[in-house]
Amino acid sequence: MKKKAINRLKAVLAEQSKTNKWLAEELGKNETTVSRWCTNEVQPSMDNLIIIAALLKVDVRDLINSTKTAH
């Protein structure tokens, strides 16, 4: 079973031409941690998502895939 992509971190970084390394440095986090967030292997905390949104100048909701299904 394929893991559901919960966050859009990888896509938003790509849209802004930013790298995992850049984000890791900005957050003072290990690059491996950020990489695992970007692949949806693990999820960043809500506190980290809020900080990431501020760094990327986006709404925190832009970093999360909607759980709403279209009918």
N, C-alpha and C positions, 0 to 999 in steps of 0.2 A: 504494500500500500504506500502510495506517494504521500509524503508529508505535506500538509497544507502550508502554503506561504502566508504567514500571519503578518509579517511586516514587509514594507516596500523599500527598505533602506537601500538595497543595492540599486534599485531603479532610480530613486531620488538622487543618490550620489552620482550615478551615470548622467542623469539629466543635467546636473550642475558641473559636470566634468571634474568631480572630486573623487579622491581615492580612499580606500579603507585606511591606508597609511595616514593620510591627512586627518581623517576623523579620529583615528587612534591617538595621534599627537595632540589634537585639540582637546580631547577628553582625558588625556593622561592615562589611557588604557593600553593594554597589550594589543598588538595587531591581530593576533590569533582570536582574541575575544571579539573584536569588531568583525573579523571574517566570519566567525560562527553566527553572528547576528545577521550578516548579509546573506548567508546561505539558509537562514531560518532553522539552523541546527538548534540554536537556543535563542531566547528572546531577551532583549534589553529590558531593564526595569522601566516602569512608567517614569520615574525620575530621570533616568537616562534618556528616554524618548523625548521628554520635554526639553532637556538641554540640547539634544541633537536637533530638534525642530528649530530652536533658537539659533543655533550655529548655521543651519541651512536656510534660515529665514523662511520657513514654511509652517503651516498649521500642523500641529501634532497629528491630526487626523489624516494628513497626507502621507504619513509614514506607516499607516496601518491599512491593510486590506479590509474592505467592508465584509461583514458577516451576513449582510442582508442578501437574500436571494431574490432575483427578479421573477415575477409571476406573469 
